[in-house]
Amino acid sequence: MSHEEEPQGVERAALAPSSGLAVAVTDPVQNPGLPPHRERMTDKDPAAMKRAVRTVYTLFYISLAASLWAVAAYMLFPIESGDFGDIRNNNLFIGLGIGFALLAIGIGAIHWSKAIMSDKEHIELRHPTRGTEATREAAVNVFREANEESGFGRRTALRGSLIAALVASIIPGVTLFRGLAPHGSNNPDHPLVGDPVALLSHTMWKKGDRLAHDPSGLPIRAADVALGSAVHVIPEKLKDLSHHDGYLEEKAKAIVLLMRLLPEQLPAEHNKLEWSYDGIVAYSKVCTHVGCPVALYEQQTHHLLCPCHQSQFDVSRSAEVIFGPAARPLPQLPITVDAEGYLVAQSDFEEPVGPSFWERH
């Protein structure tokens, strides 16, 4: 027996029924067969078939137009101004274009299968995974018959419109990648809009800005910071910023966690002592992994924990990463006190806050 015939022979032997398990019954289940085929209107009326074909390729062309509209909407409703109304219109009209494009393809494909493709039922018996050459040839014939029954090969209007709609449906997604590239802003009120490097490299912290409680905006005295505490901090001047002027955006970048350790718990070889005051240190609250809030502080170990993906930072060692997927330490805000004993910033962060990005050096 050849090697090619042996697996089939073994399989046939395995499928042979065992005489010891055979059971004879007096009323075996009868094969009910297939129900009689009911012809559709498109099967009986050539005019109805033509209408169905026109409907399908019209839907595909509607999908094509909707995809092109999504691309046009990206250019007609730019978001460079940073205005919420412009962003809303951009999202709305691009989303409508993409939504109608995919919906029209789906409805057209369903109508094609229901009204145009052959709907005769048939039974296909199971066969071994590796069939004979005759079986494999039969599989090729199945695809050939499916092509003939669906009309994909001979109905050029359907085929062309479907291919055009599918290709066009990809274009809006490709176009949206343009928004990831840096671009300038012509709006004098928002000069940094479109420049991710500048936006992520700078916050509203300035030299002399007082540290304040979040969300009250009350300034913090160094003497009021308890040992082992963790205080959520914002710039004092943030409370004067309205939501229309970017309150949430500025807070998302500038928010800080303030902690107090014993001065001897901050070894000089691992910390910039000139950036702290009497054991008080301030670090960005934005995780350097994907930007989640690092809000859990364990005062005995001096560890900060990000609850999203469990990155841990050691505050006693310049917030270096000791566990988790974060790639770099939390940026430290240099602080000191003013003449009245209030904690103030020495400067802005000296590195970008939040997740690392392609332009970070």
C-alpha positions in Angstrom: 0.0 0.0 0.0 1.4 3.4 -0.9 1.9 6.2 1.6 -0.7 8.3 -0.1 -3.3 5.6 0.1 -2.6 4.5 3.6 -4.1 7.4 5.5 -7.3 7.1 3.5 -7.4 3.4 4.1 -6.9 3.9 7.8 -9.6 6.6 7.8 -12.1 4.3 6.0 -11.4 1.6 8.5 -12.0 3.9 11.3 -15.3 5.0 9.8 -16.5 1.4 9.4 -19.3 0.6 11.8 -18.8 -2.0 14.5 -21.1 -5.0 14.4 -21.2 -5.1 18.1 -22.7 -1.6 18.3 -25.3 -2.0 15.6 -28.9 -1.6 16.8 -31.9 -2.6 14.7 -35.0 -0.5 15.2 -38.5 -1.0 13.9 -39.3 2.7 13.3 -36.2 4.4 12.1 -36.2 8.2 11.6 -37.2 9.0 8.1 -35.3 11.6 6.1 -37.9 14.4 5.6 -36.0 15.7 2.6 -35.8 19.3 1.6 -38.9 21.5 1.4 -40.1 22.4 -2.1 -38.3 25.4 -3.6 -40.3 28.6 -3.6 -39.4 30.9 -6.4 -38.8 34.6 -5.6 -40.2 37.4 -7.7 -36.8 37.9 -9.2 -36.8 34.3 -10.3 -40.1 34.7 -12.2 -39.9 38.2 -13.5 -36.8 39.4 -15.4 -37.8 43.0 -14.8 -37.8 42.4 -11.0 -34.3 40.9 -11.4 -33.1 44.0 -13.2 -34.6 46.3 -10.5 -32.8 44.2 -7.8 -29.5 44.5 -9.7 -29.9 48.3 -10.0 -30.8 48.6 -6.4 -27.7 46.7 -5.3 -25.2 48.6 -7.4 -26.9 51.9 -6.5 -26.3 51.1 -2.8 -22.6 50.3 -3.6 -22.3 53.7 -5.4 -23.9 55.4 -2.4 -21.3 53.8 -0.3 -18.6 55.1 -2.6 -20.1 58.6 -2.4 -20.3 58.4 1.4 -16.7 57.4 1.7 -15.6 60.3 -0.5 -17.8 62.6 1.6 -16.0 61.5 4.7 -12.7 62.5 3.1 -14.1 65.8 2.1 -15.5 66.4 5.5 -12.1 66.0 7.0 -10.9 68.9 4.9 -14.1 71.0 5.1 -14.4 70.9 8.9 -10.8 71.2 10.1 -10.0 71.0 13.8 -6.8 73.1 13.8 -8.6 75.9 15.6 -9.0 73.8 18.7 -12.6 75.1 19.0 -15.1 72.5 20.4 -17.6 73.3 17.8 -15.1 72.6 15.0 -14.1 69.4 16.6 -17.8 68.3 17.0 -18.6 69.1 13.4 -15.5 67.2 12.2 -16.3 64.1 14.2 -20.0 64.3 13.2 -19.7 64.6 9.5 -16.7 62.2 9.1 -18.6 59.7 11.3 -21.8 60.0 9.2 -19.8 59.5 6.0 -18.1 56.4 7.3 -21.3 55.1 8.8 -23.4 55.5 5.6 -20.5 53.9 3.6 -20.4 50.8 5.6 -24.2 50.6 6.0 -24.8 50.8 2.3 -22.2 48.0 1.6 -24.0 45.8 4.2 -27.5 46.5 2.9 -26.4 46.0 -0.7 -24.6 42.7 0.1 -27.7 41.4 1.9 -30.1 42.4 -0.9 -27.7 40.8 -3.4 -27.8 37.5 -1.5 -31.6 37.6 -0.9 -32.8 38.7 -4.3 -30.1 37.9 -6.9 -28.0 34.9 -5.8 -29.3 31.4 -6.2 -31.3 30.4 -3.1 -31.7 26.7 -3.8 -31.0 24.5 -0.7 -28.7 21.6 -0.9 -27.0 19.1 1.4 -23.2 18.8 1.6 -22.0 15.6 3.3 -18.9 15.7 5.5 -15.8 14.4 4.0 -12.2 13.6 5.2 -10.0 16.6 5.7 -7.7 15.6 2.9 -10.0 14.6 0.1 -9.2 12.7 -3.0 -8.2 14.5 -6.2 -11.8 14.1 -7.4 -13.0 15.8 -4.2 -10.6 18.6 -4.6 -11.6 19.1 -8.2 -15.2 19.2 -7.0 -14.4 21.9 -4.5 -13.0 24.0 -7.4 -16.3 23.4 -9.2 -18.2 24.6 -6.2 -16.4 28.0 -6.4 -17.0 28.1 -10.1 -20.7 27.4 -9.6 -20.9 29.9 -6.8 -19.5 32.5 -9.1 -22.0 31.6 -11.8 -25.0 31.6 -9.4 -24.1 34.8 -7.7 -23.4 36.6 -11.0 -20.2 38.1 -9.6 -18.3 37.2 -12.7 -20.8 38.2 -15.4 -22.6 41.1 -13.7 -20.0 43.8 -14.3 -22.1 46.6 -12.8 -22.4 44.8 -9.5 -18.8 43.6 -9.4 -17.4 47.0 -10.3 -19.6 49.0 -7.9 -18.8 46.5 -5.0 -15.0 46.7 -5.6 -15.2 50.5 -5.8 -17.2 50.8 -2.6 -14.9 48.5 -0.7 -11.8 50.3 -1.9 -13.3 53.7 -1.1 -14.4 52.6 2.4 -10.7 52.3 3.3 -9.8 55.8 2.2 -11.4 57.7 5.1 -9.5 55.7 7.6 -6.3 56.4 5.8 -7.1 60.1 5.6 -7.6 60.3 9.3 -3.9 59.3 9.8 -3.2 62.8 8.5 -4.4 64.1 11.9 -1.6 62.4 13.6 1.1 64.4 11.8 2.3 67.7 13.3 0.9 70.8 11.7 0.9 74.5 12.4 -1.9 76.7 13.7 -3.1 80.0 12.1 -5.2 80.8 15.2 -3.4 83.4 17.4 -5.5 82.4 20.4 -4.2 78.8 20.2 -0.7 79.0 18.7 0.3 75.6 19.8 -2.7 73.7 18.4 -1.4 71.0 16.0 2.1 70.9 17.5 2.1 67.8 19.7 5.8 68.4 20.7 5.1 71.8 22.1 1.8 70.8 23.7 3.3 67.8 25.5 6.6 69.5 26.4 5.1 72.4 28.3 2.5 72.9 31.0 1.1 76.1 32.7 3.6 75.8 35.6 5.8 78.9 35.7 8.4 80.1 38.2 6.8 81.4 41.3 3.4 79.8 40.7 1.9 78.6 44.0 0.9 75.0 44.5 -2.8 74.7 45.3 -5.2 72.0 46.4 -7.3 70.3 43.8 -10.1 71.3 43.2 -10.5 74.2 45.6 -7.5 76.1 44.4 -6.4 77.1 47.9 -2.6 77.6 48.1 -0.5 75.1 50.2 1.9 76.1 53.0 4.9 73.8 53.5 4.1 73.6 57.2 0.7 72.2 56.5 1.9 69.2 54.6 1.8 66.2 56.9 4.5 63.5 56.9 3.4 60.5 54.8 0.6 62.5 53.1 -0.1 62.6 49.4 -1.8 65.8 48.2 -3.4 66.3 44.8 -2.1 69.6 43.5 -2.9 72.1 40.7 -1.4 75.5 39.8 -3.2 78.2 41.8 -4.0 80.2 38.7 -5.8 77.3 37.2 -8.9 78.2 39.1 -9.2 81.4 37.1 -9.3 79.4 33.8 -12.7 78.6 32.3 -13.6 75.4 30.6 -13.9 77.3 27.3 -10.3 78.4 27.7 -9.0 74.9 28.1 -9.4 74.3 31.9 -9.5 70.5 31.5 -6.6 70.3 29.0 -4.3 72.4 31.2 -5.3 70.5 34.3 -4.7 67.2 32.6 -1.0 68.1 31.9 -0.2 70.2 35.1 -1.8 68.1 37.8 0.8 67.0 40.4 1.0 64.7 43.5 2.8 66.3 46.5 4.3 64.0 49.2 6.3 64.5 52.3 9.1 62.2 53.4 11.7 62.5 56.1 14.7 64.3 54.5 16.9 61.3 55.2 14.6 59.2 53.2 15.6 61.1 50.0 19.2 59.9 49.4 21.2 62.5 47.5 22.6 60.0 45.0 19.1 59.2 43.8 17.4 62.5 44.0 17.7 66.2 43.0 17.5 67.6 46.5 17.5 71.2 45.2 14.1 70.4 43.6 12.5 69.5 46.9 11.9 71.3 50.2 12.4 69.8 53.6 11.4 66.3 52.4 8.5 67.6 50.3 8.6 66.4 46.6 6.2 66.9 43.7 5.8 64.6 40.8 3.5 64.5 37.8 0.3 62.6 38.4 0.1 61.4 34.8 1.5 57.9 34.3 4.3 57.7 31.7 2.8 54.5 30.3 -0.5 55.6 28.7 -1.4 58.6 30.8 -3.6 57.2 33.6 -3.7 59.0 36.9 -1.1 57.8 39.4 -3.2 58.3 42.5 -2.3 55.5 44.9 0.5 56.2 47.4 1.9 53.7 49.9 3.5 55.8 52.6 5.5 52.9 54.2 7.3 51.9 51.0 7.0 55.4 49.4 5.7 53.7 46.2 3.2 55.3 43.8 0.9 52.9 42.0 -0.9 53.4 38.7 -4.2 51.5 39.0 -4.6 51.0 35.2 -1.7 48.7 34.4 0.1 48.4 37.8 3.2 50.5 37.1 5.0 51.4 40.3 7.3 54.3 41.0 9.6 54.8 44.0 9.3 58.3 45.3 12.4 58.0 47.4 14.5 57.4 44.2 13.2 60.2 41.9 10.0 58.2 41.1 11.9 55.6 39.1 10.0 52.7 37.7 10.3 49.6 39.8 7.5 47.5 38.3 5.1 47.5 35.3 5.1 48.7 31.7 6.0 52.3 32.3 9.2 53.2 30.4 10.5 56.2 32.4 10.2 57.9 35.8 7.5 60.4 36.6 8.7 63.9 35.7 9.5 65.9 38.8 8.2 69.5 39.4 11.0 71.6 41.0 9.5 73.3 44.1 10.6 75.7 46.9 8.8 78.1 49.3 8.1 81.8 48.9 8.5 84.6 51.6 5.1 83.7 53.1 5.9 80.0 53.4 3.8 78.8 50.5 5.0 76.1 48.2 5.8 77.5 44.7 7.2 76.0 41.5 10.8 76.8 40.6 10.0 76.3 36.9 7.9 74.1 34.6 8.7 70.4 34.2 12.0 69.9 32.5 10.7 67.0 30.4 7.4 66.1 28.8 4.7 64.8 31.1 2.6 61.7 30.3 3.3 58.9 27.9 6.4 58.8 25.8 5.8 59.8 22.2 7.7 59.7 18.9 9.2 63.2 19.3 10.4 62.9 22.8 14.2 63.3 23.2 
